[in-house]
Amino acid sequence: MDQPFISLLWPDAAAKERHTDPRNRPDVRDSVCREIGLTGLLGLRDGSPVGFFTYEPEVIRYREATFEDILSIPELGKTLSDVVPLLSDITELRRLDRDLGSSSGESYLYSITEIELYIAVIDLLHKGLAPVKDRIKSPAFGTLSSFISEYAESEYYRDLNDRLKQLSSRVREIRSITVGVNLDAELRPAEAGVLSVNAEPFRSEKVLDKILRLSFKNDAMTCIAALTPFGKGQSDNRREALIGAFNAAIEDVFRSSVKSWRNIVGEYVIENTDFILRLLPEIEFVTRGAALMKRLSDRGYPVVVPTLSPMQNKDFSAEGLYNPDVALRIEEEIVENDFAFDENARIYVLTGPNRGGKSVVTCAVGLAQAMTQLGLRVPARTAVISPVDGIYTHFPEGADDTIDKGRLGEECARLREIFDAVTENSMILLDESLSSTGAYEASYIGQEILTGFGVARCRGVFSTHLHELAAAVPEVNRKICEAGGVPVDTLVAGIEEGRRSFKIVRAKPDGKSYARDIANKYGLSLSDIEKRLAERKNNG
């Protein structure tokens, strides 16, 4: 039976093959996925969606249709979720089979179990896809549904099921094997062979028990002595001899039926159902991605299919943008922000108070870009986004904000690596970079870096506590303009009446007002301190 190309993520075999080469997909590393929060949001088994990124519009739109189906037809998600553990079991069986070798009795049983699992997968898919076939709109599920339906209803598949049931019943009814063992002159096992294959197990019995019960019937399945656990109290040589005899017996039993069947199974698996096993990573990604979008929708947060703009347009405009990682971890309502790169700013310096939302917004921008290029809906009310050829992050690694020349050197080395890779179609996300050194050094290096990114013509966000860096933006822009780069502007994480609003506004920063608001909030302004000292004196 001819099998079409089937994939939930790639429109054709050529697209999938192209993306196996990292040079043909966006440069997004595992570390980037972790730092912006994508790894935790998706929760994939291997922990990384790196191999799924794309900048090809036709691939993104293909996936958007796939996700549209799985979100609008809940039965699809349920069917795929039910299939995943069976496919995982098949993968584990294959691993065990490789460890055992192809001639052991367990290996033969594994081959039967594997095909039983494959048939269970086909049946599950057929049962789940057939009733919703008329509601499916995406090419991915349309092709999968048509193939499964045709295959599951074919004469070949029915014959396969019948033959498997017959073989399985024969093999699984075996409860014991009678083995004849010839001994040498020293009463050591010399040869062994199968006397019979039995549908019932042997039982323990003592001769004295027979005498007391006056039952001397010669029962071939009753031993004249108590059964002993295999290998118990035996030397290594005797144990190996018994194992050899047992394996030979199993080989004799399975040779005529299972061994010939194994070749049929192998051919069947390779030609007809191995594609399902290859779909396992795609199925997991699609189900986890759809579950993420549904969790956000169920909590009342907007998720939208972004308008895809050509890469050369360098668009990123979102209304109602929010960070989905934060949204799913807090009980209170999330703050939404409008965010856009435009002709007046391709790079932003984002300043504001500690815990004022700088990092949250920086990651939200990265997540929206990454989710677009995975084919997912993005966390916003509207979005127009161009693909990028790479997302590069430079986030703090947890050290204290103290002067540490060793750590500063490491930070600078990581930044240099970004400059070695970044292009005008890339996105950079810097969060509290250069926090390992003093404000003067950090501000100087920060201006150099900011100018460099402007000259590189990329787009991105530089979130920082360095108000001096934000104040230097006019001078930075002068240098960038002379070099023919893109402009930089400032964003401010707002504070309203002494409390953090988490609203991001396009404005020039005022570090003194932040400090004044925070001091007032915690009663640390000079007037508050003088008042408290006076109260203590009067009460003393």
VENCORNOR-V445361 format. One record per pair of residues at least 12 apart in sequence whose C-alpha atoms are under 7 Angstrom apart, sorted by sequence separation. I is the first residue (numbers start at 1). J is the second residue. If there is no record, write none. Layout:
{{I | J} {I | J}}
This chain:
{{133 | 145} {180 | 192} {181 | 193} {492 | 504} {493 | 505} {97 | 110} {179 | 192} {180 | 193} {322 | 335} {491 | 504} {492 | 505} {179 | 193} {180 | 194} {322 | 336} {373 | 387} {491 | 505} {492 | 506} {130 | 145} {179 | 194} {180 | 195} {321 | 336} {322 | 337} {473 | 488} {491 | 506} {492 | 507} {129 | 145} {178 | 194} {179 | 195} {320 | 336} {321 | 337} {473 | 489} {490 | 506} {491 | 507} {93 | 110} {178 | 195} {205 | 222} {207 | 224} {320 | 337} {321 | 338} {490 | 507} {491 | 508} {492 | 509} {30 | 48} {178 | 196} {203 | 221} {204 | 222} {205 | 223} {206 | 224} {319 | 337} {320 | 338} {490 | 508} {130 | 149} {177 | 196} {178 | 197} {202 | 221} {203 | 222} {204 | 223} {205 | 224} {206 | 225} {319 | 338} {498 | 517} {30 | 50} {177 | 197} {202 | 222} {203 | 223} {205 | 225} {206 | 226} {318 | 338} {319 | 339} {470 | 490} {498 | 518} {29 | 50} {93 | 114} {176 | 197} {177 | 198} {202 | 223} {204 | 225} {205 | 226} {318 | 339} {28 | 50} {126 | 148} {176 | 198} {204 | 226} {317 | 339} {318 | 340} {447 | 469} {498 | 520} {126 | 149} {174 | 197} {175 | 198} {176 | 199} {204 | 227} {317 | 340} {411 | 434} {443 | 466} {446 | 469} {498 | 521} {90 | 114} {174 | 198} {175 | 199} {176 | 200} {316 | 340} {317 | 341} {174 | 199} {175 | 200} {176 | 201} {316 | 341} {443 | 468} {451 | 476} {455 | 480} {122 | 148} {126 | 152} {173 | 199} {175 | 201} {176 | 202} {315 | 341} {392 | 418} {408 | 434} {443 | 469} {454 | 480} {26 | 53} {90 | 117} {439 | 466} {25 | 53} {26 | 54} {408 | 436} {451 | 479} {455 | 483} {457 | 485} {25 | 54} {26 | 55} {407 | 436} {408 | 437} {447 | 476} {451 | 480} {455 | 484} {456 | 485} {457 | 486} {25 | 55} {122 | 152} {455 | 485} {86 | 117} {427 | 458} {428 | 459} {429 | 460} {430 | 461} {431 | 462} {432 | 463} {433 | 464} {454 | 485} {455 | 486} {404 | 436} {424 | 456} {426 | 458} {427 | 459} {428 | 460} {429 | 461} {430 | 462} {431 | 463} {432 | 464} {454 | 486} {403 | 436} {404 | 437} {423 | 456} {424 | 457} {425 | 458} {426 | 459} {427 | 460} {428 | 461} {429 | 462} {430 | 463} {431 | 464} {432 | 465} {454 | 487} {401 | 435} {402 | 436} {403 | 437} {424 | 458} {454 | 488} {86 | 121} {391 | 426} {392 | 427} {393 | 428} {394 | 429} {395 | 430} {396 | 431} {401 | 436} {402 | 437} {403 | 438} {423 | 458} {389 | 425} {390 | 426} {391 | 427} {392 | 428} {393 | 429} {394 | 430} {395 | 431} {396 | 432} {323 | 360} {388 | 425} {389 | 426} {390 | 427} {391 | 428} {392 | 429} {393 | 430} {394 | 431} {395 | 432} {396 | 433} {83 | 121} {323 | 361} {388 | 426} {395 | 433} {388 | 427} {394 | 433} {470 | 509} {323 | 363} {323 | 364} {322 | 364} {467 | 509} {467 | 511} {79 | 124} {79 | 125} {11 | 59} {10 | 59} {79 | 128} {11 | 62} {76 | 128} {189 | 241} {9 | 62} {75 | 128} {76 | 129} {192 | 245} {9 | 63} {194 | 249} {324 | 379} {193 | 249} {323 | 379} {322 | 379} {8 | 66} {321 | 379} {322 | 380} {321 | 380} {320 | 380} {321 | 381} {319 | 380} {320 | 381} {318 | 380} {319 | 381} {319 | 382} {318 | 382} {319 | 383} {318 | 383} {306 | 372} {317 | 383} {318 | 384} {69 | 136} {317 | 384} {362 | 429} {69 | 137} {316 | 384} {317 | 385} {69 | 138} {315 | 384} {316 | 385} {315 | 385} {316 | 386} {306 | 377} {315 | 386} {66 | 138} {305 | 377} {306 | 378} {314 | 386} {359 | 431} {65 | 138} {304 | 377} {305 | 378} {313 | 386} {66 | 140} {303 | 377} {304 | 378} {66 | 141} {303 | 378} {304 | 379} {309 | 384} {311 | 386} {303 | 379} {304 | 380} {306 | 382} {307 | 383} {308 | 384} {309 | 385} {310 | 386} {311 | 387} {302 | 379} {303 | 380} {304 | 381} {306 | 383} {307 | 384} {308 | 385} {309 | 386} {311 | 388} {302 | 380} {303 | 381} {304 | 382} {306 | 384} {307 | 385} {308 | 386} {302 | 381} {306 | 385} {289 | 376} {362 | 461} {362 | 463} {359 | 463} {358 | 463} {314 | 425} {350 | 461} {347 | 459} {348 | 460} {349 | 461} {350 | 462} {351 | 463} {346 | 459} {347 | 460} {348 | 461} {349 | 462} {350 | 463} {351 | 464} {352 | 465} {346 | 460} {347 | 461} {348 | 462} {349 | 463} {350 | 464} {351 | 465} {351 | 467} {349 | 470} {8 | 140} {7 | 140} {6 | 140} {358 | 493} {357 | 493} {6 | 143} {356 | 493} {6 | 144} {346 | 486} {347 | 487} {348 | 488} {349 | 489} {350 | 490} {351 | 491} {352 | 492} {346 | 487} {347 | 488} {348 | 489} {349 | 490} {350 | 491} {351 | 492} {352 | 493} {105 | 247} {345 | 487} {346 | 488} {347 | 489} {348 | 490} {349 | 491} {350 | 492} {351 | 493} {352 | 494} {104 | 247} {344 | 487} {345 | 488} {348 | 491} {345 | 489} {356 | 500} {105 | 250} {357 | 502} {105 | 251} {356 | 502} {108 | 258} {115 | 265} {111 | 262} {351 | 509} {353 | 514} {337 | 503} {335 | 502} {337 | 504} {335 | 503} {87 | 277} {87 | 280} {84 | 280} {80 | 283} {81 | 287} {77 | 287} {71 | 290} {70 | 290} {67 | 290} {44 | 285} {42 | 288} {42 | 289} {42 | 292} {7 | 279} {9 | 282} {8 | 282} {41 | 325} {37 | 325} {64 | 375} {63 | 375} {64 | 376} {60 | 373} {60 | 374} {61 | 375} {60 | 375} {55 | 373} {54 | 373} {53 | 373} {54 | 374} {53 | 374} {52 | 374} {36 | 363} {38 | 367} {36 | 366} {36 | 367} {55 | 387} {55 | 388} {55 | 389} {32 | 392} {32 | 393} {26 | 388} {27 | 389} {28 | 390} {26 | 389} {27 | 390} {28 | 391} {26 | 390} {27 | 391}}
